[in-house]
Amino acid sequence: MPHHDLVVIGTGSGNTFVDERYADKDVAIVEHGVFGGTCLNVGCIPTKMFVYAADVAEHVRRAAKYGVDAGVDKVRWGDIRDRVFGRIDPISAGGREYRVERSPHVTVYFGNASFTGPKALRVERTDGSGEDRLTADQVVIAAGGRPLIPPVIAESGIPYETSDTVMRIDDLPRRLAVIGGGYIASEFAHVFSALGSKVTLVVRGGRLLKSHDETISQAYTDLAVHGSRIDVKLNTQVRSAVRTATGTVLHLDDGETLAADVVLVAAGRIPNGDRMNLGAAGIGTHSDGRIEVDRFQRTTAEGVWALGDVSSPWQLKHVANREAKVVGHNVLHPDDLIATDHRYVPSAVFTDPQVASVGKTEEQCRMTDIAYTVKVQRFGDVAFGWAMEDTTGLCKIIAEKGTGRLLGAHLMGPEASTLIQPIIQAMSFGLHAREMATGQYWIHPALPEVVENALLGLDI
């Protein structure tokens, strides 16, 4: 039975920290699917490449209000798809080739890993040729997550797509039904509607992006319901689904039916730990299936670490990357551990308009004893937002009264994912609202003035 100094399960962020520091270590990497993990192959990177194409189409359609007459003559779905994966697939293949052919201290096992005991693993080979058994001094679990499929869909027998598969379909669907109302559903609804599909969102709750601050979530929901080409069915669930000669029909709990050429299940993602026999290794999990880790990314089992979507409450690549850096150091330096800083984790939704968030929501602030103040600034009230004819953008900043300590920021509008970055920096380095607003120049007339004005408007 092979024994390794370190086994890493997963080739997403888990593959990033095995660098020159590990050149004298016997390292094994286990991968059950495509090299590179979720972000590279089916997540952030390809989705944003599709989003950019969708944004271009929307800019063209809206050009008339600026006095520029233009229209979208044709969308070449195959060309859009091939541009994306023509760039991504070679990167994935290159990563695999580097580890297999040019990393002499690394052994790659292709298969599904599960624990047989403390730091002991079985890898069922993906080619069906058998299994490998191995042990290690230390194990890092970076096995990621997968789409959640509601039982009503899984048991129906209908064909469906997920975020893992929908970007590779051969044809742009005429009618797309999206089950879900979170960030994945919202991004794909934007992509497909902008490129020409008739999109219907089936949302169990009463708001889209419900995990975001209520002001932003409600504003985005109102836009989707009243101001877009997307049909949104709130407070609605699928009761049954059947395949027909012309597609799929979803039977909804309000008595209506929804016909679709393609059904996209975007109801969330779940960690892959449930497939790994974690109990055999003494690895504890949370009630939602995430592996338990402490602030150093240690699991409840000695010598076993975890990072990324398999353990983190934030299913975000930048979080997984940061956790990987922490694990990469801690595996080598057990007497000099560093902790992961999860105080100010930002996120962005690349839909139309963009949404970005960091820190506490107002709802979370209300549940504390902190005296706080809020300012909501409209994009259209600053010069560049006015030039853009923006009527929907919002910048909401929350700060502690008396001190001006920044507690949270929530934006919806053009380039929200970029505009929020100076607020993330201020929160991370302890810069308070008044200092941030008055202690630096703000370029005029640039869109970041919406942040400046929100800061100045806080009643500290």
KOLPAFI-47264 format. One line per 4 residues: for each residue x, y, z of N, C-alpha, C. Coordinates in steps of 0.2 Angstrom, whole numbers. Example, Ala and Ser with C-alpha at 12.3 -4.5 7.8 and 13.67 -1.06 7.14 Angstrom:
# KOLPAFI-47264
66:-28:39:62:-22:39:66:-16:39; 64:-11:35:68:-5:36:64:0:39 $
//
This chain:
# KOLPAFI-47264
4:-6:0:0:0:0:4:6:0; 4:11:-5:8:17:-5:7:21:1; 12:24:3:11:29:9:14:36:6; 11:41:8:13:48:5:14:52:11 $
18:57:10:19:63:16:12:66:16; 9:68:10:3:72:10:-1:69:4; -8:69:5:-13:68:0:-17:74:0; -18:76:-6:-23:82:-7:-29:79:-12 $
-35:80:-9:-41:77:-13:-44:83:-16; -44:84:-23:-47:89:-27:-41:93:-30; -42:95:-36:-37:99:-40:-40:106:-41; -44:109:-37:-46:116:-38:-41:120:-34 $
-43:124:-29:-39:127:-24:-34:123:-21; -36:117:-19:-31:112:-16:-25:111:-20; -25:111:-26:-19:110:-31:-15:116:-31; -17:122:-28:-13:128:-29:-7:129:-24 $
-8:126:-18:-3:127:-13:3:122:-14; 3:117:-18:8:112:-19:13:115:-23; 18:119:-21:22:123:-25:30:120:-23; 34:125:-24:41:123:-23:43:121:-16 $
39:124:-11:40:122:-4:39:115:-3; 35:111:-7:34:104:-6:38:100:-11; 43:103:-14:48:99:-18:51:93:-15; 52:93:-9:55:87:-6:50:83:-2 $
44:84:-3:39:80:-1:36:75:-6; 34:69:-3:30:64:-7:23:66:-7; 20:69:-12:13:71:-12:9:67:-17; 3:66:-15:-2:63:-20:-8:67:-20 $
-11:68:-27:-16:72:-28:-22:67:-31; -28:68:-28:-33:64:-31:-39:68:-34; -41:66:-40:-46:70:-44:-51:65:-47; -57:66:-46:-62:62:-49:-65:64:-55 $
-64:71:-57:-67:74:-63:-62:77:-67; -64:83:-69:-59:87:-74:-54:91:-70; -48:91:-72:-43:95:-68:-45:102:-67; -44:105:-62:-44:112:-61:-50:115:-56 $
-55:110:-55:-60:112:-50:-66:115:-53; -70:117:-49:-77:121:-51:-75:127:-54; -71:132:-51:-71:139:-54:-68:139:-61; -63:135:-62:-60:135:-69:-65:132:-74 $
-68:126:-73:-71:122:-78:-79:123:-78; -82:125:-73:-90:125:-73:-92:131:-69; -88:135:-66:-90:140:-61:-88:147:-63; -85:151:-59:-84:158:-60:-81:160:-67 $
-76:157:-69:-73:159:-75:-77:158:-81; -79:152:-83:-83:152:-89:-90:156:-88; -93:156:-83:-99:159:-82:-98:167:-83; -93:170:-81:-92:177:-82:-90:178:-89 $
-87:173:-93:-86:174:-100:-93:174:-104; -97:170:-102:-104:170:-105:-108:177:-103; -107:179:-96:-110:185:-94:-108:191:-98; -101:191:-100:-99:197:-103:-102:197:-110 $
-103:192:-114:-106:192:-120:-113:194:-119; -117:192:-114:-124:194:-112:-124:202:-111; -119:204:-107:-119:211:-106:-118:215:-113; -114:213:-117:-113:216:-124:-119:217:-127 $
-123:211:-127:-129:211:-131:-134:216:-128; -134:217:-121:-139:221:-118:-137:228:-119; -130:230:-119:-128:237:-121:-130:239:-128; -130:234:-132:-132:236:-139:-140:237:-139 $
-143:233:-136:-151:234:-136:-153:241:-133; -149:243:-128:-150:249:-124:-147:256:-127; -144:255:-133:-140:260:-136:-144:266:-138; -150:265:-140:-155:270:-142:-156:276:-138 $
-156:274:-131:-157:280:-126:-151:285:-126; -146:283:-129:-140:288:-129:-139:291:-136; -144:290:-140:-144:293:-147:-140:288:-152; -139:282:-150:-135:278:-155:-140:272:-157 $
-142:272:-163:-147:267:-165:-143:260:-167; -145:255:-164:-141:248:-165:-146:243:-163; -144:237:-165:-148:231:-163:-144:225:-164; -147:219:-161:-143:213:-161:-146:209:-166 $
-142:208:-172:-145:204:-178:-145:197:-176; -140:194:-173:-139:187:-172:-135:185:-166; -137:180:-163:-133:177:-158:-130:170:-160; -123:170:-160:-121:163:-162:-118:160:-156 $
-123:156:-153:-122:152:-147:-116:148:-148; -115:144:-153:-110:140:-154:-103:143:-153; -103:149:-156:-96:153:-156:-95:156:-149; -100:158:-146:-99:160:-139:-97:155:-135 $
-100:149:-135:-98:143:-131:-91:141:-133; -89:141:-139:-83:138:-141:-77:143:-139; -79:150:-139:-74:155:-137:-72:153:-130; -77:152:-126:-76:151:-119:-72:144:-117 $
-74:139:-120:-71:132:-118:-65:131:-123; -64:135:-128:-58:134:-132:-52:137:-128; -54:141:-123:-48:144:-119:-48:140:-113; -53:138:-110:-53:135:-103:-51:128:-104 $
-53:124:-108:-51:117:-109:-44:116:-109; -40:120:-113:-33:119:-113:-29:121:-107; -32:125:-103:-29:127:-96:-30:121:-92; -36:118:-92:-37:112:-88:-32:106:-90 $
-32:105:-96:-28:100:-99:-20:101:-97; -18:108:-97:-12:109:-96:-10:108:-88; -15:110:-84:-14:108:-77:-13:101:-76; -17:97:-79:-16:90:-78:-10:87:-81 $
-8:89:-86:-1:87:-89:5:89:-85; 4:95:-82:10:98:-77:10:93:-71; 5:91:-68:5:87:-62:7:80:-64; 5:77:-70:6:70:-71:13:69:-74 $
15:74:-79:21:73:-82:27:77:-80; 26:83:-76:31:87:-75:32:89:-67; 29:85:-63:29:86:-56:32:79:-53; 38:78:-53:41:71:-51:39:69:-44 $
38:74:-40:37:72:-33:29:71:-31; 25:72:-37:18:71:-36:15:65:-40; 11:61:-36:8:55:-39:0:57:-40; -2:57:-46:-9:58:-47:-14:52:-47 $
-19:52:-43:-24:46:-44:-30:49:-46; -33:46:-52:-39:48:-55:-45:43:-52; -49:46:-48:-54:42:-45:-58:46:-39; -63:42:-36:-66:45:-31:-63:42:-24 $
-62:47:-20:-58:45:-14:-63:45:-8; -62:40:-4:-66:39:2:-61:36:8; -63:38:14:-59:36:19:-60:29:22; -55:25:23:-56:18:26:-54:18:33 $
-51:23:35:-48:24:42:-45:30:43; -42:32:49:-38:38:50:-32:39:45; -33:44:41:-28:45:36:-26:39:31; -32:35:30:-31:30:25:-37:30:20 $
-35:30:14:-40:31:8:-41:25:3; -47:25:1:-48:21:-5:-50:25:-11; -47:24:-17:-48:28:-23:-51:23:-28; -57:24:-29:-61:20:-35:-59:23:-41 $
-55:20:-46:-53:23:-52:-59:25:-56; -59:31:-59:-64:33:-64:-64:29:-70; -59:26:-72:-59:22:-78:-62:15:-77; -64:13:-71:-67:7:-69:-62:1:-69 $
-56:2:-69:-51:-3:-69:-49:-6:-62; -53:-3:-56:-51:-6:-50:-51:0:-45; -46:-1:-40:-46:4:-35:-38:4:-32; -37:10:-29:-30:11:-26:-31:12:-18 $
-27:9:-14:-27:10:-7:-21:14:-5; -21:19:-1:-16:23:1:-16:26:8; -11:28:11:-11:31:17:-6:37:17; -7:41:22:-3:48:22:-1:50:29 $
4:54:29:5:57:36:0:63:37; -2:66:31:-7:72:32:-11:71:26; -18:74:27:-23:74:21:-26:81:21; -27:83:15:-30:90:14:-36:88:10 $
-42:89:12:-48:88:9:-51:95:5; -50:95:-1:-52:101:-5:-57:98:-11; -62:94:-9:-66:90:-14:-72:94:-17; -73:101:-14:-78:105:-18:-85:103:-16 $
-89:105:-21:-97:103:-20:-100:102:-27; -106:101:-27:-110:99:-33:-117:102:-32; -120:102:-38:-127:105:-38:-132:101:-34; -136:105:-31:-142:101:-27:-147:100:-32 $
-150:94:-32:-155:92:-36:-161:91:-32; -167:95:-32:-173:93:-28:-175:86:-30; -178:83:-25:-181:76:-27:-186:76:-32; -190:81:-32:-195:81:-37:-193:81:-44 $
-187:84:-45:-183:84:-52:-179:77:-53; -176:75:-47:-171:69:-48:-175:63:-49; -181:63:-46:-186:57:-47:-190:57:-53; -191:62:-56:-195:63:-62:-193:60:-68 $
-187:59:-69:-184:56:-75:-184:60:-81; -185:67:-80:-185:72:-85:-177:73:-87; -175:75:-93:-169:78:-94:-168:85:-90; -162:86:-88:-161:93:-85:-154:95:-85 $
-153:101:-85:-146:104:-84:-144:107:-78; -138:107:-76:-136:111:-70:-131:116:-72; -128:120:-67:-123:125:-69:-116:121:-72; -116:114:-70:-110:110:-72:-111:109:-80 $
-117:109:-82:-118:106:-89:-121:111:-94; -124:116:-92:-129:120:-96:-124:124:-101; -118:126:-99:-114:130:-104:-112:127:-110; -112:120:-110:-110:116:-115:-115:113:-120 $
-121:115:-119:-127:113:-123:-126:115:-130; -128:112:-135:-127:113:-142:-131:119:-145; -137:120:-142:-141:125:-145:-144:130:-140; -145:136:-142:-148:141:-137:-155:139:-136 $
-158:138:-130:-165:135:-130:-170:141:-131; -175:140:-134:-180:145:-136:-184:146:-129; -185:141:-125:-189:142:-118:-185:139:-113; -182:142:-108:-178:140:-103:-182:141:-96 $
-183:136:-92:-186:136:-86:-180:135:-81; -179:140:-76:-174:140:-71:-177:139:-64; -175:134:-61:-178:132:-54:-173:135:-49; -174:140:-46:-170:143:-41:-170:151:-41 $
-168:154:-36:-168:161:-36:-162:164:-33; -157:161:-32:-150:163:-29:-146:166:-35; -139:166:-33:-135:169:-38:-134:165:-44; -134:159:-44:-133:155:-50:-139:156:-54 $
-145:155:-52:-151:156:-56:-151:163:-59; -149:168:-55:-149:175:-57:-144:176:-63; -138:174:-62:-133:175:-67:-135:171:-74; -138:165:-73:-139:161:-79:-146:164:-83 $
-150:167:-79:-156:170:-81:-154:176:-85; -150:180:-83:-147:186:-87:-144:183:-93; -139:178:-93:-136:176:-99:-141:174:-104; -145:169:-103:-149:166:-108:-155:171:-110 $
-157:175:-106:-162:180:-108:-159:185:-113; -153:188:-111:-149:193:-115:-148:190:-122; -146:183:-122:-144:180:-128:-150:178:-132; -156:179:-130:-162:177:-134:-167:172:-131 $
-166:169:-126:-171:164:-124:-176:167:-120; -182:164:-120:-188:166:-116:-187:162:-109; -185:166:-104:-183:163:-97:-188:164:-92; -190:158:-88:-194:159:-83:-191:156:-77 $
-191:160:-71:-188:158:-65:-193:156:-60; -192:150:-58:-197:147:-53:-194:147:-46; -196:152:-42:-193:154:-35:-197:152:-30; -194:148:-25:-198:145:-19:-200:151:-15 $
-196:156:-14:-197:161:-9:-200:167:-12; -200:172:-8:-204:179:-10:-199:184:-13; -192:182:-13:-187:187:-16:-182:183:-19; -179:186:-24:-173:184:-27:-167:186:-23 $
-161:182:-23:-155:184:-19:-157:185:-12; -161:181:-9:-163:182:-2:-158:182:3; -152:180:2:-147:180:7:-143:187:7; -145:191:2:-142:198:2:-146:202:7 $
-143:208:8:-147:214:11:-154:215:9; -159:215:13:-166:216:11:-167:221:6; -164:227:7:-165:233:2:-163:231:-5; -157:228:-5:-154:226:-12:-158:220:-15 $
-160:215:-11:-163:209:-13:-170:211:-16; -174:216:-12:-180:218:-14:-180:222:-20; -175:227:-21:-174:231:-27:-173:227:-33; -168:222:-32:-167:217:-38:-173:213:-40 $
-177:211:-35:-183:207:-36:-188:211:-40; -189:217:-38:-193:222:-41:-191:223:-49; -185:224:-50:-182:225:-57:-184:218:-61; -182:213:-58:-183:206:-62:-191:205:-63 $
-195:207:-59:-202:206:-60:-205:211:-64; -203:217:-64:-207:222:-67:-203:225:-73; -196:224:-73:-192:228:-78:-188:224:-82; -189:218:-83:-185:214:-87:-189:209:-92 $
-186:206:-96:-189:201:-101:-190:194:-97; -188:194:-91:-188:187:-88:-195:187:-84; -198:181:-85:-204:179:-81:-202:176:-74; -204:179:-69:-202:177:-62:-209:175:-59 $
-208:169:-56:-214:166:-52:-211:165:-45; -213:170:-41:-211:170:-34:-216:165:-30; -214:163:-24:-218:159:-19:-221:153:-23; -217:150:-27:-219:144:-32:-214:138:-32 $
-217:132:-31:-213:126:-32:-215:122:-37; -211:117:-39:-213:112:-44:-215:106:-40; -221:104:-42:-225:98:-39:-223:92:-43; -223:92:-50:-221:87:-54:-218:89:-60 $
-215:84:-64:-212:86:-70:-213:80:-75; -214:81:-81:-215:76:-86:-212:78:-92; -209:73:-96:-206:74:-102:-211:73:-108; -211:78:-113:-216:77:-118:-212:77:-125 $
-216:76:-130:-213:75:-137:-210:82:-139; -211:87:-136:-208:94:-138:-204:97:-132; -203:94:-127:-199:96:-122:-201:94:-115; -202:98:-110:-203:96:-103:-209:101:-101 $
-213:98:-97:-219:102:-94:-218:101:-86; -217:107:-83:-217:107:-75:-224:109:-73; -226:105:-68:-233:107:-65:-231:110:-58; -234:116:-58:-232:121:-52:-238:120:-47 $
-236:122:-40:-240:121:-35:-246:127:-35; -246:131:-40:-251:136:-40:-256:134:-45; -255:128:-48:-260:125:-53:-258:126:-60; -253:130:-61:-251:132:-68:-246:127:-70 $
-245:127:-77:-240:122:-80:-235:127:-84; -229:124:-84:-224:128:-88:-220:124:-93; -220:125:-99:-217:121:-104:-210:124:-106; -205:120:-106:-199:122:-108:-195:117:-112 $
-190:120:-116:-186:116:-120:-180:113:-116; -178:117:-111:-173:115:-107:-174:117:-100; -173:113:-95:-174:115:-88:-167:115:-84; -166:121:-81:-160:122:-78:-161:122:-70 $
-158:117:-67:-159:117:-60:-153:121:-56; -155:126:-53:-150:131:-50:-153:132:-43; -154:127:-39:-157:127:-32:-151:127:-27; -145:128:-29:-140:128:-24:-135:123:-25 $
-130:123:-21:-124:118:-21:-123:115:-14; -121:109:-14:-120:105:-8:-113:102:-8; -110:102:-2:-103:99:-1:-102:92:-3; -96:90:-5:-95:83:-7:-93:78:-2 $
-93:81:4:-90:77:10:-95:70:11; -101:71:9:-105:65:11:-104:59:6; -99:60:2:-97:54:-3:-91:51:-1; -88:53:5:-81:52:7:-80:47:13 $
-86:45:16:-85:40:22:-81:44:27; -83:50:29:-79:54:33:-79:51:40; -84:48:42:-84:45:49:-79:40:51; -77:36:45:-71:31:46:-65:34:48 $
-64:41:47:-58:44:49:-59:49:55; -65:49:58:-66:53:63:-67:61:62; -69:62:56:-70:69:53:-77:71:54; -78:76:58:-84:79:60:-87:83:55 $
-94:84:54:-97:88:49:-103:92:53; -104:98:49:-110:102:52:-117:99:49; -122:101:52:-129:98:50:-130:99:42; -127:104:39:-128:105:32:-123:101:27 $
-119:97:31:-114:92:27:-107:95:26; -106:101:28:-99:104:28:-95:101:33; -89:100:31:-84:97:36:-82:102:41; -82:101:47:-80:105:53:-72:107:52 $
-71:113:53:-64:115:53:-63:121:58; -57:122:61:-56:127:65:-53:133:61; -51:138:65:-48:144:61:-42:143:58; -39:137:59:-32:135:56:-34:130:50 $
-40:129:49:-42:124:43:-41:117:45; -40:116:52:-40:109:54:-47:106:55; -47:99:53:-53:96:55:-53:93:62; -58:89:64:-58:86:70:-54:80:70 $
-51:78:65:-46:72:64:-39:75:64; -35:72:68:-28:74:68:-24:73:61; -21:78:59:-17:78:52:-22:78:46; -28:80:47:-32:81:41:-35:88:41 $
-34:91:36:-36:98:35:-42:98:29; -45:104:29:-51:105:24:-51:112:22; -53:113:16:-54:120:13:-59:120:7; -61:126:6:-65:127:0:-73:125:2 $
-76:124:-4:-83:122:-3:-85:116:1; -80:112:2:-82:106:6:-83:107:13; -80:113:15:-80:115:22:-82:122:24; -82:126:19:-83:133:20:-90:135:19 $
-93:140:23:-100:142:22:-100:147:16; -94:149:14:-94:154:8:-92:150:2; -96:149:-2:-94:145:-8:-92:150:-14; -86:152:-12:-83:157:-16:-75:156:-17 $
-73:157:-24:-66:155:-26:-61:159:-22; -62:165:-21:-57:169:-17:-57:167:-10; -62:164:-7:-61:161:0:-57:155:0; -59:151:-5:-55:144:-6:-48:146:-7 $
-46:150:-11:-39:152:-12:-36:154:-6; -39:159:-2:-36:161:4:-35:155:9; -40:151:10:-40:145:14:-34:140:12; -33:140:5:-28:136:3:-21:138:5 $
-20:145:4:-14:148:7:-12:147:14; -18:147:18:-17:145:25:-15:138:26; -18:134:23:-17:126:23:-10:125:21; -8:128:15:-1:127:12:4:129:17 $
3:134:21:8:136:26:8:131:32; 2:130:35:1:126:41:3:119:41; 2:116:35:4:109:34:12:108:35; 15:113:33:23:113:33:25:116:40 $
21:120:43:23:123:50:18:122:55; 18:116:58:13:114:63:14:118:70; 20:121:71:22:125:77:21:132:76; 19:134:70:18:142:68:12:143:64 $
6:141:66:0:141:62:-2:148:61; -5:149:55:-9:155:54:-16:154:53; -20:159:55:-27:158:54:-30:161:48; -36:159:46:-39:162:40:-44:167:43 $
-43:173:39:-47:179:41:-54:179:37; -59:177:40:-66:177:37:-70:183:40; -67:188:42:-71:194:45:-75:198:39; -72:199:34:-75:203:29:-74:200:22 $
-79:195:21:-79:191:15:-84:194:10; -81:196:4:-85:200:-1:-88:195:-5; -94:197:-9:-96:192:-14:-99:197:-20; -100:194:-25:-103:198:-31:-107:193:-35 $
-113:196:-38:-117:192:-42:-117:196:-49; -115:192:-54:-114:195:-61:-120:194:-65; -125:198:-63:-131:198:-66:-132:205:-69; -139:206:-71:-140:213:-73:-146:216:-69 $
-144:221:-65:-137:224:-64:-133:220:-59; -127:221:-59:-123:218:-54:-125:219:-47; -123:214:-43:-124:215:-35:-118:213:-32; -116:217:-27:-110:215:-23:-111:217:-16 $
-108:213:-11:-109:214:-4:-103:212:0; -102:215:6:-97:214:11:-100:216:18; -98:212:23:-100:213:29:-107:212:31; -110:215:36:-116:214:39:-122:217:35 $
-127:213:34:-133:216:32:-137:220:37; -142:224:35:-145:228:40:-149:223:45; -152:218:42:-156:213:46:-151:210:51; -145:209:50:-140:206:55:-138:212:60 $
-138:218:58:-136:223:62:-142:224:67; -148:223:65:-154:224:70:-154:219:75; -151:213:74:-151:208:78:-145:208:84; -141:214:83:-136:215:88:-138:221:92 $
-133:223:97:-135:229:101:-130:235:98; -128:234:92:-124:240:89:-129:245:87; -127:251:89:-131:257:86:-128:259:79; -132:258:74:-129:259:67:-133:264:64 $
-130:266:58:-134:271:54:-133:269:47; -137:271:42:-138:268:35:-138:274:31; -135:274:25:-136:278:20:-137:274:13; -142:276:9:-143:273:3:-142:279:-2 $
-137:278:-7:-136:283:-12:-137:280:-19; -141:283:-23:-142:281:-30:-137:283:-34; -135:278:-39:-130:279:-44:-132:285:-48; -138:286:-50:-140:292:-54:-140:298:-51 $
-138:299:-45:-137:305:-42:-130:308:-42; -125:304:-45:-119:307:-46:-118:307:-53; -113:311:-55:-112:314:-62:-112:308:-67; -107:303:-66:-107:298:-71:-113:293:-71 $
-116:292:-65:-122:288:-66:-128:292:-70; -127:299:-69:-132:303:-73:-130:302:-80; -124:302:-82:-122:301:-89:-124:295:-92; -124:290:-87:-126:283:-90:-134:282:-90 $
-138:287:-88:-145:287:-88:-147:281:-83; -143:280:-78:-145:275:-73:-150:277:-68; -155:272:-68:-161:274:-64:-162:268:-58; -158:263:-58:-159:258:-54:-154:256:-48 $
-148:259:-50:-142:258:-45:-142:260:-38; -140:256:-33:-140:258:-26:-134:257:-23; -132:261:-19:-126:260:-14:-128:261:-7; -128:255:-3:-130:256:4:-124:254:8 $
-123:259:13:-117:258:17:-120:258:24; -118:254:29:-120:253:36:-114:255:40; -114:259:45:-109:261:49:-111:261:56; -106:261:61:-108:261:68:-108:269:70 $
-114:270:73:-114:277:76:-109:279:81; -107:285:81:-102:287:85:-95:286:83; -93:280:81:-86:279:79:-86:279:71; -91:278:67:-90:278:60:-87:271:57 $
-87:266:62:-84:260:60:-89:257:54; -86:255:49:-90:252:43:-92:245:45; -98:244:45:-101:237:46:-103:233:40; -105:236:35:-107:233:29:-108:237:23 $
-108:234:17:-109:238:11:-113:234:6; -118:236:3:-122:232:-2:-123:237:-8; -121:234:-14:-122:238:-20:-126:234:-25; -130:238:-29:-133:235:-35:-132:240:-40 $
-129:239:-46:-128:243:-51:-122:242:-56; -121:246:-61:-115:245:-65:-109:244:-61; -105:239:-63:-98:238:-60:-98:238:-52; -104:235:-49:-104:235:-42:-98:231:-39 $
-96:225:-43:-91:221:-41:-84:225:-40; -84:230:-44:-77:234:-44:-78:239:-38; -84:243:-39:-85:248:-34:-84:247:-27; -86:240:-25:-86:239:-18:-79:237:-15 $
-74:237:-20:-67:235:-17:-64:240:-12; -65:247:-13:-62:251:-8:-65:251:-2; -71:249:-1:-75:248:5:-72:241:8; -71:236:5:-68:230:7:-61:232:10 $
-57:236:7:-51:238:9:-51:242:16; -56:246:16:-57:251:22:-59:246:28; -63:242:27:-65:237:32:-60:233:35; -56:230:30:-51:226:32:-45:229:36 $
-44:235:34:-38:239:37:-40:244:42; -47:244:44:-49:248:50:-50:255:48; -51:257:42:-52:264:40:-60:266:41; -61:271:45:-68:272:46:-71:277:41 $
-78:277:41:-82:280:36:-79:287:34; -79:292:40:-77:299:38:-70:299:36; -65:295:38:-58:295:36:-58:293:28; -62:288:27:-62:286:20:-65:291:15 $
-70:294:17:-73:299:13:-69:305:12; -66:308:17:-63:314:17:-55:314:16; -52:308:17:-45:308:18:-41:306:11; -45:306:6:-42:305:-1:-46:309:-6 $
-43:309:-12:-46:312:-18:-51:306:-21; -57:309:-23:-61:304:-27:-62:308:-34; -60:304:-39:-60:306:-46:-67:309:-48; -67:315:-51:-74:317:-53:-73:318:-61 $
-78:317:-65:-84:313:-63:-84:306:-64; -82:302:-59:-81:294:-60:-87:291:-55; -88:285:-57:-94:281:-53:-92:280:-46; -86:279:-44:-84:279:-37:-87:284:-32 $
-89:290:-35:-92:295:-31:-98:293:-28; -101:288:-30:-107:285:-27:-106:283:-20; -100:280:-20:-97:277:-13:-95:283:-9; -92:288:-11:-90:294:-8:-96:297:-5 $
-101:298:-9:-107:302:-7:-111:298:-1; -111:291:-2:-114:287:3:-111:288:10; -104:288:9:-100:289:16:-102:295:19; -102:301:15:-103:307:17:-110:308:20 $
-115:304:18:-122:305:20:-123:301:26; -119:297:29:-120:293:35:-121:298:41; -126:297:45:-127:301:51:-123:298:56; -117:299:57:-113:296:62:-113:299:68 $
//
